Amino acid sequence: MHPTTTARRLFELLEPICLVTYFADESGEELAALGHRTYWDGYFAARAAPLGRVPAAVVDAAFYSFADGEVARHIPSAWETVPPEVSFAAWRRGSAASVRRILGDELADSPGLARAADLVTTAATGAPTQGRVLYAGWRTLPVPTDPVTRLWHSATMLREHRGDGHVAALLGARIGGTEAHILSAVEMGIHPPETFGRVHHLPEERLAAVMDGLRERGLVDADGRFTDAGRATKHRIEDLTDELAAAPYDALSADELAELVTELEPITARLVAAGSR
């Protein structure tokens, strides 16, 4: 299998594991129990925790896609409410509980899941960290011993590795964070794209300026849909993201990669059927 094809296939298989953090209830409930007032307080406190107690500007740079000022509304105040390492532990604990609930004990305790967790961890801990700020932060964390927690932890580590590469691809294409959300909305068929949930709360003048900029560059048409150039640009970004995400899987042999896919397929199928909720 070509490295970029491998990266895309493993992304498809691992993403539903990671998405329980955002779609299921348990991680949010764990964070709220600590005293975080809102979903976003808990989100920033936990997801940014591997970076250490850095200023909001550093979190904003690493996360890339949030509008100006959004990160600063939560960092560092959320860390003053609850220490970052405590928030992260609760986030991970709740996420693992979601995975276990959705899979059921039979699948969660299966030898196949334990083997998948081992292989994903080998990949997740074997790639270079240069230029990968969030991924490098994760690499400083101890890997859990419980197989379900280890699977979520290592899958999310690979997600952040991929995310760091995606940011690099966006920068190379001169696509800003809000622009990236708009292009994703167009690709998903959301119309008008300004109504996409990740950006609809932004000021109308900000969204209008972003749309005008995309039109001036010939990436979307007057109706807010892809031009041929826009579609090609989105495809190039995704292809480069796959290419940049391939390195971790060099740590696995061809037989191990095939085994990983086989072991992940029933896990992913169960999570997809539940909507990772």
BAROTOR-642577 format. One record per residue: residue in one letter; x, y negated, z of N, C-alpha, C, CB in turn. Coordinates in steps of 0.2 Angstrom, whole numbers, padded with zeros to 4 digits, always signed. Glycine has a CB too. Layout:
<pts>
aXYZXYZXYZXYZ...
</pts>
This chain:
<pts>
m+0004+0006+0000+0000+0000+0000+0004-0006+0000-0005+0000+0006h+0003-0011-0004+0007-0017-0004+0006-0021+0002+0004-0022-0010p+0012-0024+0004+0011-0028+0011+0006-0032+0012+0018-0031+0012t+0004-0036+0007-0001-0041+0008-0008-0038+0008-0001-0046+0002t-0009-0032+0004-0015-0028+0005-0016-0025+0012-0015-0023-0001t-0010-0023+0014-0010-0020+0021-0012-0025+0026-0003-0017+0023a-0009-0031+0026-0011-0037+0030-0019-0038+0030-0007-0043+0029r-0021-0039+0024-0028-0040+0023-0033-0035+0026-0030-0041+0016r-0031-0028+0025-0035-0023+0027-0035-0022+0035-0032-0016+0024l-0029-0024+0038-0028-0023+0045-0032-0029+0048-0021-0023+0047f-0032-0035+0045-0036-0041+0047-0043-0039+0047-0035-0047+0043e-0046-0036+0042-0053-0034+0042-0054-0029+0048-0054-0031+0035l-0050-0025+0049-0051-0020+0054-0050-0022+0062-0046-0014+0053l-0046-0027+0062-0044-0030+0069-0049-0036+0071-0037-0032+0070e-0051-0040+0066-0054-0046+0068-0061-0044+0072-0056-0049+0061p-0065-0039+0071-0071-0038+0075-0069-0037+0082-0075-0032+0072i-0063-0034+0084-0061-0033+0090-0059-0040+0094-0054-0029+0091c-0056-0044+0090-0055-0051+0093-0061-0055+0094-0050-0054+0089l-0066-0054+0090-0072-0059+0090-0076-0058+0096-0076-0057+0083v-0076-0052+0099-0080-0051+0105-0078-0057+0110-0078-0045+0109t-0072-0060+0110-0071-0065+0114-0075-0071+0113-0063-0067+0113y-0077-0072+0107-0081-0078+0105-0089-0077+0105-0078-0081+0099f-0090-0070+0103-0097-0069+0102-0101-0065+0108-0098-0064+0096a-0097-0061+0112-0100-0058+0117-0100-0062+0123-0097-0051+0119d-0104-0060+0128-0105-0064+0134-0100-0064+0140-0112-0062+0137e-0096-0058+0140-0092-0057+0146-0087-0062+0147-0090-0050+0146s-0083-0063+0142-0077-0068+0143-0080-0075+0146-0073-0069+0137g-0085-0077+0143-0088-0084+0145-0090-0083+0152-0094-0086+0140e-0093-0078+0154-0096-0077+0161-0090-0077+0166-0100-0071+0161e-0085-0073+0164-0079-0073+0168-0076-0080+0169-0073-0069+0165l-0076-0084+0164-0073-0091+0164-0077-0096+0168-0072-0094+0157a-0084-0095+0167-0089-0099+0171-0088-0098+0178-0096-0098+0168a-0087-0091+0180-0087-0089+0187-0081-0092+0190-0086-0082+0188l-0076-0094+0186-0070-0098+0189-0071-0105+0191-0064-0097+0185g-0076-0108+0188-0078-0115+0189-0077-0119+0183-0073-0117+0194h-0076-0116+0177-0076-0120+0171-0083-0123+0169-0073-0116+0165r-0084-0129+0168-0090-0132+0167-0094-0130+0161-0090-0139+0168t-0090-0130+0155-0092-0129+0149-0089-0123+0145-0092-0135+0145y-0092-0121+0140-0088-0116+0136-0082-0118+0133-0093-0114+0130w-0081-0125+0131-0075-0127+0128-0070-0128+0133-0076-0133+0124d-0072-0130+0139-0066-0130+0145-0063-0123+0145-0070-0132+0152g-0067-0118+0146-0064-0111+0146-0060-0109+0140-0070-0106+0148y-0063-0111+0134-0060-0109+0128-0053-0112+0128-0064-0111+0122f-0052-0118+0129-0045-0122+0128-0041-0119+0134-0046-0129+0128a-0044-0119+0140-0040-0117+0146-0037-0110+0145-0044-0117+0152a-0040-0105+0142-0038-0098+0141-0034-0097+0135-0044-0094+0141r-0036-0100+0129-0033-0099+0123-0026-0102+0123-0037-0101+0117a-0026-0108+0126-0019-0112+0126-0015-0110+0131-0021-0119+0126a-0017-0105+0136-0013-0103+0141-0006-0100+0140-0017-0099+0146p-0006-0096+0134+0001-0094+0133+0006-0099+0131+0000-0089+0127l+0004-0105+0129+0009-0110+0128+0012-0113+0134+0005-0116+0124g+0009-0112+0140+0011-0115+0146+0008-0122+0147+0019-0116+0146r+0010-0126+0152+0007-0132+0153+0009-0138+0149+0007-0134+0161v+0008-0137+0143+0010-0142+0138+0005-0148+0137+0011-0139+0131p+0007-0154+0135+0002-0159+0134-0003-0157+0129+0006-0165+0132a-0009-0161+0129-0014-0160+0124-0012-0160+0117-0020-0165+0125a-0007-0165+0116-0005-0166+0109-0002-0159+0106+0000-0172+0109v+0002-0156+0110+0005-0149+0108+0000-0144+0106+0010-0147+0113v-0005-0144+0111-0011-0139+0110-0014-0141+0103-0016-0139+0115d-0016-0147+0102-0019-0150+0096-0015-0148+0090-0020-0157+0096a-0008-0149+0090-0004-0147+0084-0004-0139+0083+0003-0149+0086a-0004-0135+0088-0004-0128+0087-0011-0126+0085-0002-0125+0094f-0016-0128+0088-0023-0126+0085-0025-0129+0079-0028-0128+0091y-0023-0135+0077-0023-0138+0070-0030-0140+0068-0020-0133+0066s-0035-0136+0069-0041-0137+0066-0046-0142+0069-0045-0131+0064f-0044-0144+0076-0049-0148+0079-0048-0155+0078-0048-0147+0087a-0054-0159+0078-0054-0166+0076-0050-0170+0082-0061-0169+0076d-0048-0176+0080-0044-0180+0085-0048-0181+0091-0043-0187+0081g-0045-0180+0097-0048-0181+0103-0051-0175+0106-0052-0187+0103e-0053-0170+0102-0057-0164+0105-0053-0161+0110-0059-0160+0100v-0046-0159+0109-0042-0155+0114-0041-0159+0120-0035-0154+0111a-0040-0166+0119-0039-0170+0125-0045-0171+0130-0037-0177+0123r-0050-0169+0128-0056-0169+0132-0056-0163+0137-0063-0169+0128h-0052-0158+0136-0052-0152+0140-0045-0150+0143-0054-0146+0136i-0040-0153+0139-0033-0151+0142-0030-0158+0143-0029-0147+0136p-0027-0159+0149-0025-0154+0154-0031-0153+0160-0019-0155+0158s-0036-0156+0159-0041-0156+0165-0043-0149+0167-0047-0161+0163a-0044-0145+0161-0047-0138+0163-0042-0134+0167-0048-0135+0156w-0035-0136+0166-0030-0132+0169-0029-0135+0176-0023-0133+0166e-0032-0141+0178-0032-0143+0184-0038-0140+0188-0033-0151+0184t-0043-0138+0185-0048-0135+0188-0046-0128+0190-0055-0134+0184v-0043-0124+0185-0041-0117+0186-0034-0116+0183-0046-0112+0183p-0029-0114+0186-0023-0113+0183-0023-0109+0177-0018-0109+0188p-0019-0110+0171-0020-0107+0165-0019-0100+0165-0015-0110+0160e-0015-0097+0169-0014-0090+0169-0020-0086+0172-0008-0088+0173v-0023-0090+0177-0030-0087+0180-0035-0087+0174-0032-0091+0186s-0036-0092+0171-0041-0093+0165-0039-0087+0160-0041-0100+0162f-0033-0086+0158-0031-0082+0153-0033-0074+0155-0024-0082+0151a-0031-0073+0162-0033-0066+0164-0040-0065+0164-0030-0065+0171a-0044-0070+0166-0052-0069+0166-0054-0068+0158-0055-0075+0169w-0052-0072+0154-0053-0072+0147-0052-0065+0144-0049-0077+0143r-0046-0062+0146-0044-0055+0143-0048-0050+0146-0037-0054+0144r-0049-0051+0153-0053-0046+0157-0061-0045+0154-0054-0048+0164g-0064-0051+0153-0070-0051+0150-0071-0049+0143-0073-0058+0150s-0065-0050+0139-0065-0048+0132-0065-0040+0132-0059-0051+0128a-0060-0037+0136-0060-0030+0136-0066-0027+0138-0054-0028+0141a-0069-0030+0143-0076-0027+0145-0081-0027+0140-0079-0031+0151s-0081-0032+0136-0085-0032+0130-0084-0027+0125-0085-0039+0126v-0078-0026+0123-0076-0020+0119-0078-0014+0122-0068-0020+0118r-0077-0013+0128-0079-0006+0131-0086-0005+0131-0076-0006+0138r-0090-0010+0133-0097-0010+0133-0100-0008+0126-0100-0016+0135i-0097-0011+0121-0100-0010+0114-0098-0003+0111-0097-0016+0109l-0092-0001+0113-0089+0005+0110-0092+0011+0114-0082+0006+0111g-0094+0010+0121-0096+0016+0125-0090+0019+0127-0101+0020+0121d-0091+0023+0133-0085+0026+0136-0082+0031+0132-0087+0029+0143e-0086+0035+0128-0084+0041+0124-0078+0038+0119-0089+0044+0121l-0080+0033+0116-0075+0030+0111-0070+0026+0114-0079+0026+0106a-0072+0022+0119-0067+0018+0123-0061+0022+0126-0070+0014+0128d-0063+0028+0128-0058+0033+0132-0055+0038+0127-0062+0036+0138s-0056+0037+0121-0054+0043+0116-0047+0042+0115-0058+0042+0110p-0044+0048+0113-0037+0048+0111-0035+0044+0105-0034+0055+0110g-0040+0043+0101-0039+0039+0095-0039+0032+0096-0045+0040+0090l-0043+0029+0101-0042+0022+0103-0035+0021+0106-0048+0020+0108a-0033+0025+0111-0027+0025+0114-0021+0025+0109-0025+0030+0119r-0022+0029+0104-0016+0029+0099-0017+0023+0094-0017+0035+0094a-0023+0020+0093-0023+0014+0089-0020+0008+0093-0031+0012+0088a-0021+0008+0100-0019+0003+0104-0011+0003+0104-0021+0003+0111d-0008+0009+0104-0001+0010+0104+0002+0007+0097+0001+0017+0105l-0001+0009+0092+0001+0007+0085+0001-0001+0084-0002+0011+0080v-0005-0003+0086-0006-0011+0085-0001-0014+0090-0013-0013+0088t+0000-0012+0096+0005-0015+0100+0012-0015+0097+0005-0012+0107t+0014-0009+0094+0020-0009+0090+0021-0014+0085+0021-0002+0087a+0016-0015+0081+0016-0020+0076+0016-0027+0079+0010-0020+0071a+0012-0028+0084+0011-0035+0087+0017-0037+0091+0005-0035+0092t+0022-0033+0093+0027-0035+0097+0034-0034+0093+0028-0031+0103g+0033-0033+0086+0039-0032+0082+0041-0037+0077+0038-0026+0079a+0037-0043+0076+0038-0048+0071+0043-0053+0074+0032-0050+0068p+0046-0057+0069+0050-0063+0071+0045-0068+0074+0054-0066+0065t+0047-0072+0078+0043-0078+0081+0045-0084+0078+0044-0078+0089q+0050-0085+0074+0052-0092+0072+0046-0095+0068+0058-0091+0067g+0044-0101+0070+0039-0105+0066+0032-0103+0068+0040-0104+0059r+0032-0098+0073+0025-0095+0076+0024-0097+0083+0025-0088+0075v+0021-0103+0084+0021-0106+0091+0016-0102+0095+0019-0113+0090l+0010-0101+0093+0005-0098+0097+0007-0090+0098-0002-0098+0094y+0010-0087+0093+0012-0080+0093+0018-0080+0098+0014-0078+0086a+0022-0084+0097+0028-0084+0102+0026-0084+0109+0033-0090+0100g+0021-0089+0111+0018-0089+0117+0016-0082+0120+0013-0094+0118w+0012-0079+0115+0009-0072+0117+0015-0067+0118+0005-0070+0111r+0020-0068+0115+0025-0063+0115+0029-0063+0122+0031-0064+0110t+0028-0069+0126+0031-0069+0132+0026-0066+0138+0032-0077+0134l+0020-0064+0136+0016-0061+0141+0017-0053+0141+0008-0062+0139p+0016-0050+0147+0016-0043+0148+0010-0040+0144+0016-0041+0155v+0012-0034+0141+0006-0031+0137+0003-0026+0142+0009-0026+0131p-0004-0026+0143-0008-0022+0148-0007-0015+0146-0015-0024+0147t-0008-0011+0152-0007-0004+0151-0014+0000+0149-0004-0001+0158d-0019-0003+0152-0026+0000+0150-0027+0000+0142-0032-0004+0153p-0028+0005+0139-0029+0006+0132-0034+0001+0129-0031+0013+0130v-0040+0000+0131-0044-0005+0128-0042-0012+0129-0051-0004+0132t-0039-0014+0135-0037-0020+0136-0030-0022+0131-0035-0022+0143r-0026-0016+0131-0020-0017+0126-0022-0018+0119-0016-0011+0127l-0028-0014+0117-0030-0015+0110-0032-0022+0109-0035-0010+0108w-0036-0025+0113-0039-0032+0112-0033-0037+0112-0044-0034+0118h-0028-0036+0117-0023-0040+0118-0018-0040+0112-0018-0038+0124s-0016-0035+0110-0012-0034+0104-0015-0036+0097-0009-0027+0103a-0022-0035+0097-0025-0037+0091-0026-0045+0091-0032-0034+0091t-0027-0048+0096-0027-0055+0097-0020-0058+0096-0030-0057+0104m-0015-0055+0098-0008-0057+0097-0007-0057+0089-0003-0053+0100l-0009-0052+0086-0009-0052+0078-0013-0058+0075-0010-0045+0075r-0019-0059+0078-0023-0064+0076-0020-0071+0076-0030-0064+0079e-0016-0072+0082-0013-0078+0083-0007-0079+0078-0011-0079+0090h-0003-0073+0077+0002-0073+0072-0001-0075+0065+0005-0066+0072r-0006-0072+0063-0009-0074+0057-0011-0081+0057-0015-0069+0055g-0014-0083+0062-0016-0090+0062-0011-0095+0061-0020-0092+0069d-0005-0094+0064+0001-0098+0063+0003-0098+0056+0007-0096+0068g+0003-0093+0053+0004-0093+0045-0001-0096+0041+0005-0085+0043h-0007-0096+0044-0013-0099+0040-0012-0107+0040-0020-0097+0043v-0010-0109+0046-0008-0116+0047-0003-0118+0042-0006-0118+0054a+0002-0114+0042+0008-0116+0037+0005-0116+0030+0013-0111+0038a+0001-0111+0028-0002-0111+0021-0006-0118+0020-0006-0105+0020l-0010-0120+0025-0014-0126+0024-0010-0132+0024-0019-0126+0030l-0005-0132+0028+0000-0138+0027+0003-0138+0020+0005-0138+0032g+0005-0133+0018+0008-0132+0011+0003-0135+0005+0010-0126+0009a-0003-0134+0007-0008-0136+0002-0011-0143+0003-0014-0131+0001r-0008-0146+0008-0011-0152+0010-0018-0152+0012-0009-0158+0005i-0020-0147+0016-0027-0147+0018-0027-0148+0026-0030-0140+0016g-0031-0153+0028-0031-0154+0035-0036-0149+0039-0033-0161+0036g-0036-0150+0045-0040-0145+0049-0048-0146+0047-0039-0147+0056t-0050-0152+0047-0058-0153+0046-0059-0151+0038-0060-0160+0047e-0054-0152+0034-0055-0150+0027-0055-0143+0026-0049-0153+0023a-0051-0139+0030-0051-0132+0030-0058-0129+0032-0046-0129+0035h-0061-0132+0037-0068-0130+0039-0073-0131+0034-0070-0134+0046i-0072-0137+0030-0077-0138+0025-0076-0133+0019-0076-0146+0022l-0070-0132+0017-0069-0127+0012-0071-0120+0014-0061-0127+0010s-0070-0118+0020-0073-0112+0022-0081-0112+0022-0071-0110+0030a-0084-0117+0024-0091-0118+0023-0093-0117+0016-0093-0124+0026v-0090-0121+0011-0091-0120+0004-0091-0113+0002-0087-0125+0000e-0085-0109+0004-0084-0102+0002-0090-0098+0005-0078-0100+0005m-0092-0099+0011-0098-0095+0014-0105-0097+0011-0098-0096+0021g-0105-0102+0007-0112-0104+0004-0116-0108+0008-0115-0098+0002i-0113-0112+0013-0116-0116+0018-0117-0123+0014-0113-0117+0025h-0123-0125+0013-0124-0131+0009-0130-0136+0013-0126-0130+0002p-0128-0142+0014-0122-0145+0012-0116-0143+0017-0122-0153+0013p-0110-0143+0015-0105-0140+0020-0104-0144+0026-0098-0140+0016e-0106-0150+0026-0105-0154+0033-0110-0151+0038-0107-0161+0031t-0114-0147+0037-0119-0144+0042-0116-0138+0045-0125-0142+0039f-0110-0136+0043-0106-0130+0046-0105-0132+0054-0099-0129+0043g-0107-0127+0058-0107-0127+0065-0100-0130+0068-0108-0121+0068r-0094-0129+0065-0088-0131+0067-0087-0138+0066-0082-0127+0064v-0091-0141+0062-0089-0149+0060-0096-0153+0061-0086-0149+0054h-0102-0150+0061-0108-0154+0061-0108-0159+0066-0114-0150+0061h-0105-0158+0072-0105-0163+0077-0101-0169+0076-0103-0160+0084l-0097-0169+0071-0092-0175+0070-0096-0181+0067-0086-0173+0065p-0093-0187+0068-0096-0193+0066-0098-0192+0058-0092-0199+0068e-0103-0195+0056-0105-0195+0049-0100-0198+0045-0112-0198+0048e-0097-0204+0047-0092-0207+0043-0086-0203+0042-0091-0214+0046r-0084-0199+0047-0078-0195+0047-0079-0189+0042-0077-0192+0054l-0085-0186+0042-0087-0181+0037-0087-0184+0030-0093-0177+0039a-0090-0189+0029-0091-0192+0023-0084-0194+0020-0095-0199+0023a-0079-0196+0024-0072-0198+0022-0069-0191+0020-0068-0201+0027v-0070-0186+0023-0067-0179+0021-0070-0177+0015-0068-0174+0027m-0076-0177+0014-0079-0175+0008-0077-0179+0002-0087-0175+0008d-0076-0186+0003-0074-0190-0002-0067-0189-0004-0074-0198+0000g-0063-0187+0001-0056-0185-0001-0055-0179-0005-0052-0184+0006l-0060-0174-0003-0060-0168-0007-0062-0169-0014-0064-0162-0003r-0067-0173-0015-0069-0175-0022-0064-0178-0026-0076-0179-0021e-0060-0183-0023-0055-0187-0026-0050-0182-0028-0052-0192-0022r-0048-0177-0025-0043-0172-0026-0046-0167-0031-0041-0168-0020g-0052-0167-0033-0055-0162-0038-0056-0155-0035-0051-0162-0043l-0057-0155-0028-0058-0148-0025-0065-0146-0024-0055-0148-0018v-0070-0152-0024-0077-0150-0023-0080-0155-0028-0080-0151-0016d-0086-0154-0031-0089-0158-0035-0094-0163-0032-0093-0154-0040a-0098-0167-0035-0102-0172-0032-0107-0169-0028-0106-0176-0038d-0109-0162-0029-0114-0159-0025-0111-0156-0019-0118-0154-0029g-0105-0156-0018-0101-0153-0012-0100-0145-0013-0105-0154-0006r-0099-0143-0019-0098-0136-0021-0091-0136-0024-0103-0133-0025f-0088-0130-0024-0082-0129-0027-0081-0131-0034-0079-0122-0026t-0076-0134-0036-0074-0134-0043-0069-0128-0044-0070-0141-0045d-0067-0127-0050-0063-0122-0052-0056-0123-0048-0061-0121-0059a-0054-0129-0048-0048-0131-0044-0048-0129-0037-0046-0138-0045g-0054-0131-0034-0055-0130-0027-0055-0123-0025-0062-0133-0025r-0059-0119-0029-0059-0111-0028-0052-0108-0028-0064-0108-0033a-0048-0111-0033-0041-0108-0034-0037-0110-0028-0038-0110-0041t-0038-0116-0026-0034-0118-0020-0036-0114-0014-0035-0125-0019k-0042-0113-0013-0044-0108-0007-0041-0101-0008-0052-0108-0006h-0041-0099-0014-0038-0092-0015-0031-0092-0014-0040-0089-0022r-0027-0097-0016-0020-0097-0015-0019-0097-0007-0017-0103-0018i-0022-0101-0003-0021-0102+0004-0022-0095+0007-0026-0107+0007e-0028-0092+0005-0029-0085+0008-0024-0080+0006-0036-0083+0006d-0022-0080+0000-0017-0075-0002-0010-0076+0001-0015-0076-0010l-0008-0083+0002-0002-0084+0006-0003-0082+0013+0000-0092+0005t-0009-0083+0016-0010-0081+0023-0009-0074+0024-0017-0083+0025d-0011-0070+0019-0010-0063+0019-0003-0061+0019-0014-0059+0014e+0001-0064+0014+0008-0063+0013+0012-0065+0019+0011-0067+0007l+0010-0070+0023+0014-0072+0029+0012-0068+0035+0012-0079+0030a+0006-0064+0034+0004-0060+0040+0007-0053+0039-0004-0060+0040a+0010-0051+0034+0012-0045+0033+0018-0042+0037+0015-0044+0026a+0022-0047+0040+0029-0045+0043+0028-0040+0049+0032-0051+0046p+0023-0041+0053+0022-0036+0059+0021-0029+0057+0016-0038+0063y+0018-0028+0051+0017-0021+0049+0023-0017+0047+0011-0021+0044d+0028-0021+0046+0035-0018+0044+0037-0013+0049+0040-0023+0042a+0035-0014+0055+0037-0010+0061+0034-0003+0061+0035-0014+0068l+0029-0002+0057+0026+0004+0056+0028+0008+0050+0018+0004+0057s+0028+0014+0050+0029+0018+0044+0023+0019+0040+0032+0025+0045a+0024+0021+0034+0018+0022+0029+0013+0027+0033+0020+0024+0022d+0015+0032+0036+0011+0037+0039+0008+0034+0045+0015+0043+0041e+0011+0030+0049+0008+0027+0055+0003+0021+0053+0014+0023+0059l+0004+0018+0047-0001+0013+0045-0007+0017+0043+0002+0009+0039a-0006+0022+0039-0012+0026+0037-0016+0029+0043-0010+0032+0033e-0012+0031+0048-0015+0034+0055-0019+0028+0058-0010+0037+0059l-0016+0022+0058-0019+0016+0062-0026+0015+0058-0014+0010+0061v-0026+0014+0052-0032+0013+0048-0037+0018+0050-0031+0013+0041t-0035+0025+0050-0040+0030+0051-0043+0029+0058-0037+0037+0051e-0039+0028+0063-0041+0027+0070-0045+0021+0071-0035+0027+0075l-0044+0016+0068-0047+0009+0069-0054+0010+0066-0043+0004+0066e-0055+0013+0060-0061+0013+0056-0068+0014+0061-0061+0018+0051p-0068+0019+0065-0074+0020+0069-0075+0015+0074-0074+0027+0072i-0069+0012+0077-0070+0007+0082-0073+0001+0079-0063+0006+0085t-0070-0001+0073-0072-0007+0070-0079-0006+0067-0068-0009+0063a-0081+0000+0065-0088+0001+0062-0093+0000+0068-0089+0008+0060r-0091+0002+0074-0096+0001+0080-0096-0006+0082-0093+0005+0086l-0091-0010+0082-0091-0017+0083-0095-0021+0078-0084-0019+0084v-0094-0020+0072-0097-0023+0066-0105-0022+0067-0094-0021+0060a-0107-0016+0068-0114-0014+0069-0117-0018+0075-0115-0007+0070a-0113-0020+0080-0116-0024+0085-0114-0031+0085-0112-0021+0092g-0111-0033+0079-0110-0040+0078-0105-0043+0083-0116-0044+0079s-0101-0038+0086-0095-0040+0091-0099-0044+0097-0090-0045+0088r-0105-0042+0098-0108-0045+0104-0110-0040+0109-0115-0049+0101
</pts>
